[in-house]
Amino acid sequence: MAFVHGVNPVIELLLAQPGSIECIFVAQGARVHDLDRIYELARNAGVRVEQLPRERVARLAEGEVHQGIVAEVQEVRYAEPEDLLALAHGRGEVPLLVALDQVQDPVHLGTALRAAHALGGHGVIIPKDRAVGLTPAAIKASAGASAHLPVARATNLARTLDELKEAGVWIIGADLDAEPCDRVDLRGPVCLVIGSEGKGMRPLTRQRCDRLVTIPMGGKGASSLSASSAASILLYEVARQRRAAGA
């Protein structure tokens, strides 16, 4: 079993995936925001809610900020990369994917998920090895987006990018020394590839990119952005171009 903590992540799970929740634990005496709504959603979904001493809730949350509530859930089920394309096609939309290459920080994964969900993305791809997965911290950072947006694990990211290219998706890599993103046409099917902080994309990943883009920065002394910031800005640029074109 795994645990998800925080008010918004638990509410979004109740709304989108109530069947994945085994039980919700509320800290005794805690002033939990939206607690009445949580009880109502849980009752309607047939999910059990129990009160526990605060110390036990804190242990379940493994020391993370839990806002007085923790949900015990089934183990995370990852999607397959092709599921993300199927989601886009099923909605009649132009695919917009994000691939994170060896990003280790769960907050960056969660924030990228949140941005992708908000800006019309159809999923995030992460490597199976040497990368953070959907941990409780990542789920909390996603502010509920992980309950709505699929995350796919790729055994071999370079091969997965090749398969996306064969399916007509353009692979767009974020790089410091490249064309400004606002001068590159991003209206078609794209997968935005973001490397880890400090190291960037691995050579094999970089070789799979059809185009490399950079984010123009005017701040004095600013040389790079975090992985989640870069993903968020590039996602917005794709959304901006598509809106302007009426796509």
C-alpha positions in Angstrom: 0.0 0.0 0.0 1.0 3.6 -0.4 -0.2 6.9 1.2 -1.3 10.2 -0.2 -1.4 13.2 2.1 -2.8 16.7 1.9 -6.4 18.0 1.5 -6.3 18.7 -2.3 -4.7 15.5 -3.3 -7.2 13.5 -1.2 -10.2 15.4 -2.6 -9.0 14.9 -6.2 -8.5 11.2 -5.6 -12.1 11.0 -4.2 -13.4 12.8 -7.3 -11.3 11.0 -10.0 -10.2 7.6 -8.5 -12.3 6.8 -5.4 -11.8 3.1 -6.1 -8.1 3.4 -5.5 -8.6 4.5 -1.9 -8.7 1.9 0.9 -9.2 4.3 3.8 -8.8 7.9 4.8 -7.2 8.8 8.1 -8.0 12.1 9.8 -5.9 13.4 12.7 -7.8 13.7 15.9 -8.4 17.4 16.9 -7.0 18.7 13.6 -8.7 21.6 11.9 -8.9 20.1 8.4 -9.9 22.4 5.6 -12.9 21.1 3.6 -13.3 18.2 6.1 -17.1 18.2 5.6 -16.7 17.9 1.9 -14.2 15.0 2.3 -16.7 13.1 4.5 -19.5 13.7 2.0 -17.4 12.5 -1.0 -16.1 9.5 1.0 -19.6 8.6 2.1 -20.9 8.8 -1.5 -18.0 6.7 -2.8 -18.2 4.1 0.0 -14.7 5.0 1.3 -14.1 4.4 5.0 -12.9 7.4 7.1 -11.2 6.9 10.5 -9.7 9.2 13.1 -6.3 8.5 14.4 -3.9 10.3 16.9 -1.9 13.0 15.2 1.3 11.1 15.8 0.1 8.1 13.8 -1.1 10.3 11.0 2.3 12.0 10.9 4.1 8.6 10.8 1.9 7.6 7.8 2.9 10.8 6.1 6.5 10.0 6.8 7.2 13.4 8.3 5.8 15.4 5.3 3.3 18.2 5.8 -0.1 16.4 5.7 -2.6 19.0 6.7 -4.2 16.5 9.1 -5.3 14.0 6.5 -3.8 10.9 4.9 -5.3 8.4 2.4 -4.2 4.8 2.2 -4.3 3.9 -1.5 -3.5 1.0 -3.8 0.0 1.0 -5.3 0.5 3.5 -8.1 -0.4 2.2 -11.5 1.6 3.7 -14.3 0.3 4.1 -17.9 2.1 3.0 -21.0 3.5 5.7 -23.3 1.0 4.8 -26.0 -1.9 5.4 -23.6 -1.0 9.1 -23.6 -1.4 9.3 -27.3 -4.7 7.3 -27.1 -6.0 9.9 -24.6 -5.2 12.8 -26.9 -6.7 11.1 -30.0 -9.8 10.0 -28.0 -10.5 13.6 -27.1 -9.9 14.7 -30.7 -6.9 16.9 -29.6 -3.4 17.5 -30.8 -1.0 15.5 -28.5 1.0 17.4 -26.0 3.3 15.3 -23.9 6.2 16.0 -21.5 9.1 13.7 -20.9 11.4 14.2 -17.9 14.8 12.8 -18.3 16.2 11.5 -15.0 14.6 14.2 -12.9 15.1 13.2 -9.3 13.1 15.8 -7.3 9.5 14.7 -6.5 8.4 18.4 -6.3 9.6 19.0 -9.9 7.7 15.9 -11.1 4.5 17.0 -9.2 4.8 20.6 -10.4 5.3 19.5 -14.0 2.2 17.3 -13.7 0.2 20.2 -12.4 1.3 22.5 -15.2 0.6 19.8 -17.9 -2.8 19.3 -16.5 -3.6 23.0 -16.4 -2.3 23.7 -19.9 -3.9 20.9 -21.8 -1.2 18.2 -21.7 -2.1 14.5 -22.1 0.5 13.0 -19.8 4.1 12.9 -18.5 6.7 10.2 -19.4 9.5 9.3 -16.9 12.3 6.8 -17.1 11.8 3.6 -15.1 15.3 3.9 -13.6 17.3 6.7 -12.1 14.3 9.0 -11.9 11.7 9.9 -9.2 8.3 8.2 -9.5 4.9 9.1 -8.2 5.9 9.3 -4.6 3.6 10.9 -1.9 5.6 14.1 -2.2 5.2 14.2 -6.0 1.5 13.5 -5.7 1.1 16.3 -3.1 3.1 18.8 -5.2 0.8 18.0 -8.2 -2.1 19.5 -6.2 -4.4 16.8 -7.4 -3.3 16.7 -11.0 -1.9 13.2 -10.6 -5.4 11.9 -10.2 -6.4 13.2 -13.6 -3.2 13.1 -15.8 -1.5 9.8 -16.6 2.2 9.2 -15.9 3.9 6.6 -18.1 7.1 4.8 -17.2 9.6 4.1 -20.1 12.0 1.3 -19.7 14.1 2.9 -22.4 13.3 6.6 -22.9 15.3 7.0 -26.1 13.4 4.1 -27.7 10.1 5.5 -26.4 10.9 8.8 -28.1 11.7 7.0 -31.3 8.3 5.3 -31.1 6.6 8.7 -30.6 8.4 10.0 -33.7 7.1 7.1 -35.7 3.6 8.1 -34.5 4.1 11.6 -35.9 5.1 13.4 -32.7 7.8 16.0 -32.8 10.4 15.7 -30.1 11.3 19.1 -28.7 14.2 19.3 -26.3 14.9 22.1 -23.8 18.5 23.3 -24.1 20.4 26.4 -23.1 22.1 26.9 -26.5 19.2 26.6 -29.0 16.5 28.5 -30.8 14.1 30.7 -28.7 11.0 28.7 -28.1 8.7 31.5 -29.3 10.3 31.3 -32.8 9.7 27.6 -33.2 6.3 26.2 -34.4 5.0 24.1 -31.6 1.4 23.8 -32.8 1.6 20.3 -34.0 1.9 17.0 -32.0 4.8 17.5 -29.6 6.6 15.9 -26.7 8.6 18.4 -24.7 11.8 16.8 -23.2 13.2 18.3 -20.1 16.5 17.2 -18.6 17.6 17.0 -15.0 18.9 20.1 -13.3 22.6 20.5 -13.6 23.1 17.7 -16.2 20.3 18.4 -18.7 19.3 15.7 -21.2 21.4 12.6 -21.6 23.3 12.3 -25.0 21.0 9.6 -26.3 17.9 11.5 -25.3 19.3 14.7 -26.9 20.0 12.8 -30.2 16.4 11.9 -30.5 15.2 15.5 -30.5 13.9 16.9 -33.7 14.5 20.4 -32.5 16.1 22.1 -29.5 14.6 25.2 -28.0 15.6 27.6 -25.2 13.6 29.9 -23.0 14.7 33.5 -23.5 15.7 35.0 -20.2 16.3 38.6 -19.4 17.2 38.4 -15.7 20.7 39.4 -14.9 22.8 36.5 -13.8 20.0 34.0 -14.6 21.5 31.1 -16.5 19.0 28.3 -16.1 15.6 27.3 -14.7 14.5 24.3 -12.7 13.1 21.3 -14.6 9.5 22.1 -13.5 9.8 25.8 -14.3 11.2 25.0 -17.8 8.4 22.5 -18.4 5.7 25.0 -17.2 7.0 27.8 -19.5 7.3 25.5 -22.5 3.8 24.1 -21.9 2.5 27.6 -21.8 4.2 28.5 -25.0 2.6 25.5 -26.8 -0.8 26.5 -25.4 -0.3 30.1 -26.4 0.6 29.2 -30.0 -2.3 26.8 -30.3 -4.7 29.4 -29.0 -3.4 32.0 -31.4 -3.9 29.6 -34.3 -7.3 28.5 -33.1 -6.1 24.9 -32.7 
